[in-house]
Amino acid sequence: MEDRNNHDECWESNSVDNGAESMEEVDELDVIMHDNMNGGFEPCEPASGMSFPSKEAVKSFYRQYASRMGFGSKVRNSKKGRDGKLHYFILTCSREGTRVPNTLKTLPTIKNNCEAKITVSFKDGLWYIMKAVLDHSHELSPTKAMMLRVNKNTSMHVNRTIEINHEAKAVMNKTIQSLACDVGGYRNLSFVEGDVKNHVLKERHTIGKEGDGKALRSYFLRMQEQNCNFFYDIDLDDFFRVKNVFWADARSRATYDSFGDVVTFDTTYLTKKYDMPFVSFVGVNHHGQHVLLGCALLSSEDTESFVWLFESWLRCMSGNPPKGIVTEQSKAIQKAIQLVFPTTQHRWCLWHVMKKIPEKLKTNTEYNKNIKSAMRSVVYDTFTEAEFEDQWSHFIKGFNLQDNEWLSELYNERSRWVPIFLKKDFWAGMSTTQQGENVHPFFDGYINSTTSLQQFVQLYDIALYGKVEKEFEADLRSFSTTIHCGSNSMIEKQFQSAYTHAKFNEVQAEFRAKINCSVSLRDVEGSICTYDVLEDIIVEGQPKEAIFEVVFHRDNHDFSCKCLLFEFRGIMCRHSLIVFAQERVKQVPSKYILQRWTKNIKRRHSCTRSSYDLIQLKPQMQRYDNLCKDFNEIAELAAEFEGVSHFLQNSLHDLKRKVQSMALSTHRPSSFLHK
């Protein structure tokens, strides 16, 4: 009788022990080694004919092989003999199996029809591998595989610390510092951000300014010792007192290479204790998560301070300004940006603008409510600049607001905050045309107006650890699971294979929204087609129709849509997708698949060592550091001579191709490469 189970199983639930093996016996067989060509030893891979003294030894061997190669494992089949004892079982890749897709719910699934497995049988007192299939149908990653549930090795120390049960009260009484000491430092804390927030600010101490300044200086020096790419700058007044401080760790600087195109300058936090506003530079990664690109403490919020800060930040980022920056509505910030970032597009945070309506238009409650509703409609529900101009004029006249200075200033600066004026440029999802804008302060839950500098430098690493872990977990989900397509569209499959889960979900939302659209061909001129897409929308709770013009080029499949969603967020819109379907286009040009949102690119910041590294990433980061050190030494030698430099560059090009080939053959099995 064959027992079939699609989930990870405990061995004890599928078998009867053939005698109790000691833990030492199992441990000795954890890693089976064989001779390599150089006379040393290396871990071997499963092969037919290999024998083991116990089923636990087989399980341990295959699990370690899976973790080393970069995949999870599970029990797929087991069979008992007439004596009631286990005689046969199959271990497979955790991505084995196929799930029938549900077009209504495209939830992630780990199943990928992977056929990698070993078949194990009991004979003459030993367990033999009868068959071994090593090829996988998906990419492998040893670093990410360490975080799979079946491969995790959680320490009892950390489990005791974060266990949410009857011991929670005792845990709450501990400070973060003592927890870090328990596990050997902040970097070894393995709980996530949500666990930290429950107790991170429970204990407060009165710290003098001098102690805080020393703590900040000690922190900077310690960070530079750990990684020379840690950057900080201190601005002193005429009496050598600290005015402004800026810093960015090595990971933040590396992150800027990938996600520094659009930046939010966040001035949400204010440390009232010293009258020093805490500010941060924040970007958005390939999952739509916030990533830190630098921090500062300023003595005042004037143009001079902001100029100093922006210049320091620009030096830190190798002189590369962002393409776009989002800030609050501030004349001092605006002037500083014009001086330091003259080529950067500057927009205001729409949420902050709309939040000021009750304050700036003080009237009776009912009247003010009507003004707010009417203004929101003008801002969010106009689809062309001409339409906005017309609706704004009606709004101003209708409420007799011609003399309101705040509204006049807003109108003069409409290109900085009104969505329809911003949509022609890329903002990485940092602004939306929906009624409301997601404002998420980066250090929420870790600092507030009473947090001292000494407390902050102690919490900084913990806060960043939580953010890095969230990104790593999102990488893991995009790597180890698949979101099924909701249709048979080859274009949807194209985005499925390329984009992270978060961004593919946005693409799928546009595919689903096609149901609200109908398309008609208006004009054809040569290879250029102009379509009208009629969409049923809801405005202020009422049904409405909107027409969007889509221009499609049949020769190269380029398109442009009046909604400008792709230009604005980097996601193809429902209107263009329905036109592509009408034209029977099966693949979109590669330029419409932004590398910024893809999941299969190696990004430098993930290999950069910082003070808040994940334990799972440390071996990879150490190898990266060692290689960079060797490369730098070679570059220093070669740079002295033109001929040697030319030779090295040619050699590196050849070496790069060989390394890429080796990496592919190691982590992408042949069955995956030839798909």
C-alpha positions as MATLAB code, in Angstrom:
seq = 'MEDRNNHDECWESNSVDNGAESMEEVDELDVIMHDNMNGGFEPCEPASGMSFPSKEAVKSFYRQYASRMGFGSKVRNSKKGRDGKLHYFILTCSREGTRVPNTLKTLPTIKNNCEAKITVSFKDGLWYIMKAVLDHSHELSPTKAMMLRVNKNTSMHVNRTIEINHEAKAVMNKTIQSLACDVGGYRNLSFVEGDVKNHVLKERHTIGKEGDGKALRSYFLRMQEQNCNFFYDIDLDDFFRVKNVFWADARSRATYDSFGDVVTFDTTYLTKKYDMPFVSFVGVNHHGQHVLLGCALLSSEDTESFVWLFESWLRCMSGNPPKGIVTEQSKAIQKAIQLVFPTTQHRWCLWHVMKKIPEKLKTNTEYNKNIKSAMRSVVYDTFTEAEFEDQWSHFIKGFNLQDNEWLSELYNERSRWVPIFLKKDFWAGMSTTQQGENVHPFFDGYINSTTSLQQFVQLYDIALYGKVEKEFEADLRSFSTTIHCGSNSMIEKQFQSAYTHAKFNEVQAEFRAKINCSVSLRDVEGSICTYDVLEDIIVEGQPKEAIFEVVFHRDNHDFSCKCLLFEFRGIMCRHSLIVFAQERVKQVPSKYILQRWTKNIKRRHSCTRSSYDLIQLKPQMQRYDNLCKDFNEIAELAAEFEGVSHFLQNSLHDLKRKVQSMALSTHRPSSFLHK';
ca = [
       0.000    0.000    0.000;
       1.493    3.346   -1.008;
       1.009    6.422    1.173;
       1.150    9.637   -0.846;
       1.764   13.032    0.762;
       2.512   16.355   -0.943;
       3.780   18.058    2.221;
       7.005   17.809    4.205;
       6.721   14.853    6.557;
       8.408   13.639    9.707;
      10.134   10.333    9.208;
       8.633    8.950   12.382;
       5.112    9.332   10.965;
       5.885    7.132    7.952;
       7.954    4.323    9.397;
       8.745    1.989   12.242;
      12.298    2.260   13.560;
      14.574   -0.707   12.813;
      16.450   -0.175   16.033;
      17.404    3.122   17.610;
      20.480    4.700   16.078;
      22.458    7.037   18.292;
      22.761   10.723   17.396;
      26.500   10.260   17.020;
      25.992    7.589   14.341;
      23.744    9.872   12.319;
      26.081   12.836   12.679;
      29.016   10.842   11.378;
      27.091   10.251    8.147;
      25.820   13.823    7.757;
      28.273   14.616    4.960;
      29.602   11.769    2.841;
      32.865   12.684    1.115;
      34.749   11.311   -1.873;
      38.206   11.843   -3.351;
      38.534   14.599   -5.914;
      41.113   14.861   -8.683;
      43.453   16.920   -6.513;
      43.733   14.281   -3.826;
      41.424   16.079   -1.393;
      37.872   15.374   -0.372;
      34.590   17.036   -1.282;
      30.914   16.299   -0.559;
      29.460   13.826   -3.041;
      26.080   13.852   -4.757;
      23.447   11.110   -4.630;
      24.084    8.143   -6.922;
      22.566    4.726   -7.511;
      24.100    2.062   -5.289;
      24.979    4.316   -2.334;
      24.114    2.632    0.986;
      23.275    3.942    4.450;
      22.840    2.230    7.823;
      19.529    3.985    8.584;
      16.737    5.974    6.987;
      17.718    8.941    9.185;
      21.181    8.871    7.626;
      19.660    8.999    4.121;
      17.453   11.888    5.154;
      20.374   13.803    6.685;
      22.560   13.207    3.626;
      19.916   14.338    1.115;
      18.895   17.350    3.169;
      22.493   18.571    3.384;
      22.978   17.912   -0.324;
      19.814   19.925   -1.046;
      20.946   22.799    1.156;
      24.403   22.806   -0.443;
      22.999   22.808   -3.976;
      20.213   25.307   -3.263;
      16.824   23.610   -3.008;
      14.441   22.191   -0.397;
      13.541   18.530    0.003;
      10.552   16.497    1.151;
       9.212   12.942    1.416;
       7.065   12.132   -1.615;
       6.153    8.431   -1.327;
       6.641    5.675    1.202;
       5.687    1.995    1.301;
       5.536   -0.501    4.111;
       6.048   -4.231    3.755;
       3.885   -7.043    5.105;
       5.765   -6.831    8.388;
       4.447   -3.262    8.838;
       7.901   -1.738    8.565;
       9.012    0.888    6.068;
      10.813   -0.672    3.113;
      10.710    1.998    0.398;
      10.471    5.772    0.087;
      11.200    8.646   -2.293;
      12.813   11.970   -1.414;
      12.134   14.775   -3.876;
      12.800   18.444   -4.429;
      10.268   20.545   -2.533;
       9.142   22.046   -5.869;
       7.932   18.654   -7.125;
       4.322   18.386   -8.254;
       1.874   20.445  -10.258;
      -1.002   22.477   -8.906;
      -4.032   23.120  -11.079;
      -4.147   26.924  -11.449;
      -7.148   28.841  -10.186;
      -7.795   31.770  -12.496;
      -9.658   33.631   -9.758;
      -6.944   33.297   -7.097;
      -3.380   33.452   -8.389;
      -1.686   32.647   -5.086;
       1.998   31.685   -4.932;
       2.790   27.970   -5.098;
       6.070   26.208   -4.505;
       5.237   23.483   -7.043;
       7.131   23.656  -10.323;
       6.862   20.106  -11.712;
      10.445   19.394  -10.675;
      11.523   15.752  -11.181;
      14.695   15.778   -9.042;
      14.514   12.896   -6.543;
      16.118    9.825   -5.029;
      14.392    6.456   -4.657;
      15.483    4.533   -1.537;
      14.903    0.856   -0.698;
      15.720   -1.343    2.315;
      17.695   -4.508    1.621;
      19.877   -6.805    3.745;
      19.904   -4.406    6.689;
      20.948   -1.338    4.674;
      19.167    1.478    2.859;
      20.173    1.792   -0.798;
      19.650    4.587   -3.302;
      18.076    2.747   -6.239;
      17.637    5.769   -8.528;
      18.874    9.367   -8.440;
      17.549   12.187  -10.647;
      19.665   15.324  -10.192;
      18.294   17.741  -12.815;
      15.853   20.434  -11.648;
      13.240   22.426  -13.562;
      14.103   25.669  -11.785;
      17.012   27.820  -10.682;
      19.006   26.798   -7.611;
      20.480   29.106   -4.972;
      22.380   27.802   -1.917;
      22.123   31.182   -0.156;
      18.348   31.448   -0.493;
      17.800   27.735    0.157;
      19.198   28.154    3.668;
      16.066   30.172    4.503;
      13.629   27.508    3.282;
      11.626   26.046    6.144;
      12.966   22.535    5.607;
      16.578   23.782    5.730;
      16.381   26.159    8.689;
      18.430   25.438   11.783;
      16.988   27.730   14.431;
      19.045   28.067   17.591;
      17.415   27.384   20.933;
      18.885   30.672   22.175;
      16.927   32.787   19.713;
      13.775   30.679   19.949;
      13.722   31.283   23.675;
      14.114   35.018   23.103;
      11.293   35.545   20.644;
       8.788   32.859   21.602;
       5.325   34.401   21.683;
       3.550   32.435   24.386;
       3.254   32.412   28.180;
       6.882   33.563   28.446;
       6.206   36.755   26.463;
       6.036   38.938   29.576;
       9.482   37.866   30.659;
      10.867   38.568   27.178;
       9.307   42.022   27.159;
      11.326   42.978   30.234;
      14.617   42.389   28.440;
      16.294   45.160   26.477;
      17.537   44.714   22.957;
      21.082   45.118   24.209;
      20.862   42.101   26.502;
      19.274   40.035   23.734;
      22.149   40.879   21.435;
      24.633   39.867   24.112;
      22.820   36.545   24.515;
      23.400   35.586   20.898;
      26.780   37.193   20.360;
      25.905   40.550   18.840;
      23.184   42.382   16.930;
      24.059   40.623   13.673;
      23.064   37.268   15.164;
      19.572   38.322   16.170;
      17.234   36.346   13.912;
      13.842   37.757   14.880;
      12.011   39.993   12.452;
      10.909   43.604   12.682;
       7.445   42.831   14.051;
       8.940   40.977   17.038;
      11.306   43.839   17.833;
       8.583   46.479   17.875;
       6.905   44.803   20.833;
       9.714   45.676   23.202;
      12.318   47.832   21.464;
      11.356   51.114   23.157;
      10.272   49.847   26.584;
      13.264   51.087   28.569;
      14.421   54.693   28.509;
      17.355   56.392   30.179;
      18.335   59.989   30.508;
      21.539   60.424   28.518;
      23.585   63.638   28.520;
      24.533   65.340   25.261;
      28.187   64.555   25.771;
      27.498   60.852   26.153;
      25.369   60.869   23.029;
      28.040   62.616   20.970;
      30.639   60.086   22.053;
      28.262   57.231   21.225;
      27.706   58.585   17.722;
      31.432   59.095   17.118;
      32.248   55.623   18.452;
      29.587   54.136   16.207;
      31.012   55.833   13.111;
      34.553   54.687   13.885;
      33.384   51.138   14.554;
      31.463   51.027   11.276;
      34.452   52.251    9.284;
      36.606   49.558   10.872;
      34.125   46.917    9.736;
      33.821   48.297    6.204;
      35.904   51.128    4.800;
      32.982   52.099    2.528;
      31.034   53.424    5.504;
      30.702   57.180    4.869;
      30.061   59.975    7.336;
      30.406   63.742    7.373;
      30.201   66.158   10.307;
      29.554   69.895    9.957;
      30.954   72.084   12.772;
      30.153   75.694   13.654;
      32.712   78.430   14.408;
      33.087   77.129   17.973;
      33.679   73.525   16.801;
      30.257   72.389   17.933;
      28.348   69.844   15.871;
      25.799   71.445   13.545;
      24.941   68.675   11.117;
      25.786   65.000   10.746;
      25.321   62.700    7.738;
      26.147   59.019    7.292;
      25.477   56.098    4.951;
      26.730   52.565    5.436;
      28.280   50.410    2.713;
      25.033   48.577    1.952;
      23.108   51.837    1.508;
      25.745   53.091   -0.913;
      25.632   49.858   -2.906;
      21.818   49.894   -2.878;
      21.881   53.339   -4.497;
      23.478   51.797   -7.612;
      20.320   49.764   -8.237;
      17.552   51.857   -6.703;
      18.820   55.435   -6.572;
      16.867   56.669   -9.576;
      13.953   57.907   -7.445;
      14.472   59.011   -3.836;
      12.215   60.208   -1.041;
      13.730   62.775    1.310;
      11.885   62.047    4.548;
      11.778   64.747    7.256;
       9.085   63.007    9.322;
      11.154   62.507   12.464;
      12.101   65.264   14.832;
      14.362   64.732   17.839;
      12.895   67.405   20.096;
      15.446   66.767   22.810;
      18.147   68.601   20.859;
      16.044   70.560   18.355;
      17.761   68.483   15.681;
      15.532   67.061   12.936;
      16.381   63.528   11.866;
      16.037   63.032    8.118;
      16.563   60.078    5.796;
      16.988   59.307    2.111;
      14.790   56.372    1.137;
      14.402   54.454   -2.130;
      12.221   51.602   -3.384;
      13.614   48.161   -4.248;
      12.451   45.512   -6.742;
       9.744   44.339   -4.337;
       8.367   47.830   -3.771;
       9.913   47.839   -0.268;
      11.604   50.890    1.220;
      15.414   50.830    1.336;
      17.672   53.235    3.226;
      20.075   55.422    1.223;
      21.432   57.646    4.013;
      20.586   59.424    7.288;
      21.281   62.828    8.818;
      20.770   65.015   11.884;
      20.401   68.725   11.156;
      20.682   71.711   13.455;
      18.046   73.646   11.525;
      15.734   73.294    8.573;
      17.101   76.159    6.499;
      18.532   76.270    2.981;
      22.138   76.323    4.216;
      21.715   73.091    6.180;
      19.953   71.324    3.323;
      22.627   72.430    0.840;
      25.352   71.034    3.119;
      23.433   67.759    3.469;
      22.705   67.320   -0.241;
      26.324   68.050   -1.144;
      27.545   65.483    1.422;
      25.086   62.909    0.124;
      26.126   63.588   -3.477;
      29.801   63.020   -2.593;
      28.825   59.821   -0.830;
      27.043   58.580   -3.959;
      30.034   59.261   -6.258;
      28.542   62.455   -7.664;
      25.498   60.737   -9.228;
      22.302   62.700   -8.492;
      18.906   60.944   -8.520;
      16.615   61.380  -11.504;
      13.712   62.271   -9.233;
      13.306   63.302   -5.589;
      10.145   63.494   -3.477;
      10.000   65.897   -0.517;
       7.529   67.791    1.595;
       6.399   71.251    0.484;
       9.298   73.398    1.706;
      10.881   76.469    0.098;
      14.204   75.788    1.854;
      14.371   72.239    0.499;
      13.251   73.382   -2.936;
      15.984   76.009   -3.177;
      18.654   73.590   -1.945;
      17.623   71.016   -4.559;
      17.832   73.655   -7.305;
      21.378   74.507   -6.190;
      22.740   70.973   -5.659;
      20.570   68.815   -7.960;
      19.769   71.111  -10.907;
      19.035   68.186  -13.257;
      16.849   66.267  -10.786;
      13.080   66.450  -11.095;
      11.582   67.569   -7.799;
       8.049   66.762   -6.749;
       6.110   67.209   -3.528;
       4.576   64.418   -1.537;
       0.916   64.498   -2.589;
      -0.242   63.101    0.741;
       1.355   66.010    2.615;
      -0.279   68.535    0.275;
      -3.776   67.076    0.629;
      -3.364   66.733    4.385;
      -3.093   70.516    4.704;
      -6.570   71.235    3.307;
      -8.353   71.473    6.707;
      -5.583   73.715    8.048;
      -5.313   76.040    5.043;
      -9.039   76.286    4.221;
     -10.522   76.800    7.676;
     -14.281   77.193    7.429;
     -17.316   75.582    8.993;
     -17.167   71.775    9.080;
     -19.749   70.966    6.413;
     -18.427   73.554    3.966;
     -14.838   72.420    4.503;
     -15.877   68.825    3.893;
     -17.365   69.800    0.538;
     -14.218   71.748   -0.436;
     -11.990   68.794    0.421;
     -14.129   66.382   -1.582;
     -14.272   68.723   -4.593;
     -10.504   69.347   -4.545;
      -9.723   65.631   -4.308;
     -11.936   65.005   -7.314;
     -10.102   67.655   -9.356;
      -6.691   66.280   -8.375;
      -7.317   62.538   -8.662;
     -10.031   62.183  -11.298;
      -8.748   64.288  -14.188;
      -7.000   62.445  -17.013;
      -5.507   65.267  -19.085;
      -3.831   68.566  -18.259;
      -6.587   70.449  -20.087;
      -9.228   68.642  -18.048;
      -7.423   69.552  -14.822;
      -7.203   73.232  -15.813;
     -10.932   73.307  -16.561;
     -11.960   71.492  -13.374;
      -9.624   73.593  -11.193;
     -11.138   76.799  -12.561;
     -14.654   75.548  -11.764;
     -13.509   74.500   -8.268;
     -11.993   77.909   -7.449;
     -14.986   79.858   -8.762;
     -17.540   77.499   -7.245;
     -16.202   78.020   -3.717;
     -15.142   81.658   -4.246;
     -11.468   80.907   -3.470;
      -9.835   83.321   -5.920;
      -8.062   85.188   -3.091;
      -6.685   82.157   -1.267;
      -2.869   82.486   -1.342;
      -2.177   78.848   -0.519;
      -4.292   77.578   -3.417;
      -2.773   80.170   -5.752;
       0.718   78.971   -4.859;
      -0.326   75.347   -5.316;
      -1.689   76.119   -8.760;
       1.498   77.929   -9.787;
       3.517   74.855   -8.690;
       1.013   72.277  -10.045;
       3.751   70.482  -12.001;
       5.298   69.451   -8.643;
       2.304   67.659   -7.124;
      -0.704   67.127   -9.443;
      -0.551   63.521  -10.756;
      -1.471   64.317  -14.349;
       1.559   66.653  -14.630;
       3.898   64.044  -13.151;
       2.785   60.899  -14.945;
       5.028   61.366  -17.970;
       8.069   60.667  -15.749;
       9.087   57.542  -13.829;
       8.493   57.618  -10.052;
       8.999   53.914   -9.188;
       5.603   53.594   -7.531;
       6.423   56.306   -4.986;
       3.319   58.243   -5.945;
      -0.090   57.029   -7.002;
      -3.162   58.371   -8.685;
      -5.333   56.711   -6.085;
      -6.951   58.823   -3.411;
      -4.258   58.624   -0.811;
      -0.498   58.124   -0.928;
       1.446   55.545    0.990;
       3.715   57.409    3.375;
       5.773   54.970    5.440;
       8.537   56.448    7.588;
      11.520   54.118    7.410;
      12.293   53.935   11.126;
       8.700   53.806   12.374;
       8.565   51.782   15.569;
      12.221   52.352   16.410;
      12.631   56.058   17.115;
      10.381   58.886   18.215;
      10.717   62.456   19.474;
      12.257   61.312   22.791;
      14.876   58.962   21.356;
      18.407   60.004   22.266;
      21.408   59.676   19.970;
      22.902   56.912   22.071;
      19.681   54.942   21.952;
      19.370   55.527   18.230;
      22.805   54.134   17.301;
      21.917   51.061   19.359;
      18.601   50.632   17.509;
      19.886   51.539   14.039;
      21.372   48.118   13.313;
      18.266   46.340   14.583;
      15.978   48.448   12.399;
      18.131   47.838    9.322;
      18.367   44.113   10.108;
      14.577   43.885    9.968;
      14.465   45.649    6.593;
      17.201   43.453    5.111;
      15.454   40.323    6.353;
      12.183   41.418    4.739;
      13.961   41.919    1.412;
      15.696   38.557    1.703;
      12.408   36.814    2.530;
      10.741   38.483   -0.470;
      13.671   37.333   -2.653;
      13.172   33.828   -1.278;
       9.451   33.810   -2.076;
      10.055   35.010   -5.621;
      12.804   32.389   -6.033;
      11.132   29.362   -4.435;
       7.452   29.792   -5.348;
       5.466   30.593   -8.476;
       2.365   32.741   -8.910;
       0.198   31.052  -11.521;
      -1.040   33.057  -14.467;
      -4.694   33.987  -14.446;
      -4.958   33.622  -18.220;
      -3.364   31.811  -21.152;
      -1.672   34.995  -22.356;
       1.964   34.521  -23.356;
       2.582   38.122  -22.319;
       1.430   37.354  -18.778;
       3.772   34.336  -18.740;
       6.582   36.629  -19.926;
       6.139   38.858  -16.874;
       5.643   35.832  -14.600;
       9.112   34.511  -15.399;
      10.802   37.926  -15.101;
       9.222   39.937  -12.274;
       9.259   39.619   -8.499;
       5.993   38.504   -6.925;
       5.119   42.033   -5.809;
       5.497   43.495   -9.300;
       3.905   40.542  -11.052;
       0.882   41.058   -8.801;
       0.650   44.613  -10.167;
       0.833   43.291  -13.721;
      -1.911   40.778  -12.972;
      -4.099   43.548  -11.579;
      -3.903   45.222  -14.998;
      -4.750   41.938  -16.739;
      -7.819   41.529  -14.527;
      -8.884   45.121  -15.180;
      -9.096   44.448  -18.920;
     -12.579   43.088  -18.213;
     -13.724   46.696  -17.697;
     -12.387   47.801  -21.085;
     -13.566   47.618  -24.686;
     -11.399   48.538  -27.658;
     -12.068   50.024  -31.089;
      -9.713   50.926  -33.934;
      -9.981   54.616  -34.769;
      -7.283   55.185  -37.380;
      -4.492   53.423  -39.310;
      -1.654   55.316  -40.964;
       1.017   53.045  -42.362;
       2.155   50.817  -39.497;
       0.790   53.182  -36.821;
      -2.613   52.316  -35.370;
      -4.641   54.531  -33.052;
      -7.082   52.776  -30.745;
      -9.745   54.123  -28.399;
     -10.123   52.085  -25.212;
     -13.376   52.709  -23.350;
     -13.096   51.880  -19.632;
     -15.845   51.699  -17.024;
     -14.557   53.443  -13.885;
     -15.981   54.548  -10.539;
     -15.669   58.202   -9.501;
     -17.034   59.355   -6.133;
     -18.995   56.099   -5.933;
     -20.681   56.714   -9.278;
     -20.114   54.822  -12.564;
     -18.371   56.766  -15.290;
     -16.782   56.091  -18.658;
     -13.309   57.228  -19.663;
     -11.674   56.963  -23.084;
      -7.928   56.335  -23.338;
      -6.045   56.717  -26.600;
      -3.447   54.028  -27.336;
      -1.034   54.468  -30.262;
       0.436   51.144  -31.434;
       3.304   50.590  -33.922;
       2.869   47.319  -35.777;
       6.462   47.240  -37.052;
       8.232   47.233  -33.661;
       5.322   46.800  -31.198;
       5.970   50.137  -29.478;
       2.998   51.740  -27.802;
       1.957   54.841  -25.897;
      -1.179   55.273  -23.798;
      -2.798   58.444  -22.566;
      -2.961   57.020  -19.020;
       0.894   57.018  -18.886;
       0.970   54.192  -16.331;
       4.104   52.630  -17.816;
       5.969   55.941  -17.838;
       4.790   56.652  -14.291;
       5.169   53.267  -12.531;
       6.965   51.019  -14.999;
       3.951   48.666  -15.302;
       2.110   48.041  -18.580;
      -1.450   49.339  -18.392;
      -4.707   47.505  -19.056;
      -5.358   49.687  -22.110;
      -2.118   48.719  -23.859;
      -2.591   45.056  -22.907;
      -6.020   44.883  -24.516;
      -4.597   46.502  -27.669;
      -1.759   43.944  -27.743;
      -4.384   41.204  -27.477;
      -6.391   42.799  -30.294;
      -3.248   42.866  -32.465;
      -2.476   39.227  -31.523;
       0.955   40.146  -30.165;
       2.446   37.255  -28.174;
       5.531   38.916  -26.628;
       6.183   42.495  -25.556;
       9.504   44.174  -26.487;
      12.202   43.770  -23.835;
      12.202   47.506  -23.046;
       8.777   47.111  -21.436;
      10.194   44.606  -18.928;
      12.147   46.828  -16.553;
      15.258   45.280  -15.043;
      14.428   47.299  -11.946;
      11.534   44.925  -11.156;
      13.166   41.643  -12.177;
      13.991   38.829   -9.764;
      16.893   37.085  -11.520;
      19.511   39.858  -11.432;
      22.405   39.747   -8.967;
      22.550   43.152   -7.267;
      25.711   44.383   -5.581;
      24.060   45.507   -2.351;
      23.012   41.927   -1.539;
      26.715   40.952   -1.355;
      27.869   44.039    0.557;
      28.880   43.474    4.143;
      27.278   45.652    6.804;
      26.885   45.731   10.580;
      23.418   44.164   10.311;
      24.127   41.241    7.979;
      21.864   38.217    7.980;
      23.707   35.170    9.259;
      22.677   33.261    6.135;
      24.429   35.765    3.863;
      27.717   36.089    5.745;
      29.660   33.339    3.885;
      28.677   34.823    0.516;
      29.619   38.335    1.676;
      32.956   37.135    3.002;
      33.779   35.499   -0.333;
      32.745   38.699   -2.114;
      34.987   40.803    0.150;
      37.959   38.494   -0.388;
      37.533   38.544   -4.157;
      37.187   42.339   -4.241;
      40.381   42.697   -2.222;
      42.284   40.465   -4.656;
      40.827   42.276   -7.689;
      41.778   45.654   -6.235;
      45.371   44.535   -5.663;
      45.621   43.297   -9.254;
      44.063   46.516  -10.579;
      46.565   48.648   -8.628;
      49.460   46.735  -10.178;
      48.070   46.811  -13.724;
      47.031   50.474  -13.682;
      50.692   51.569  -13.657;
      51.195   50.445  -17.253;
      48.940   50.855  -20.280;
      49.953   47.543  -21.851;
      49.393   45.594  -18.659;
      46.010   47.277  -18.163;
      44.953   46.337  -21.693;
      46.085   42.726  -21.130;
      44.172   42.554  -17.835;
      40.963   43.902  -19.359;
      41.028   41.313  -22.143;
      41.797   38.562  -19.652;
      38.948   39.669  -17.400;
      36.481   39.561  -20.303;
      37.459   35.953  -20.995;
      37.383   35.123  -17.298;
      33.929   36.685  -16.921;
      32.493   34.418  -19.624;
      34.033   31.336  -18.005;
      32.768   32.277  -14.531;
      29.254   32.926  -15.872;
      29.272   29.532  -17.551;
      30.484   27.821  -14.369;
      27.871   29.608  -12.252;
      25.073   28.606  -14.619;
      26.150   24.961  -14.711;
      26.426   24.909  -10.920;
      23.113   26.555   -9.994;
      20.984   25.975  -13.113;
      20.692   22.288  -14.023;
      20.687   21.267  -17.678;
      16.948   20.656  -17.739;
      16.384   24.278  -16.706;
      18.932   25.752  -19.124;
      17.378   24.114  -22.158;
      13.783   25.002  -21.394;
];
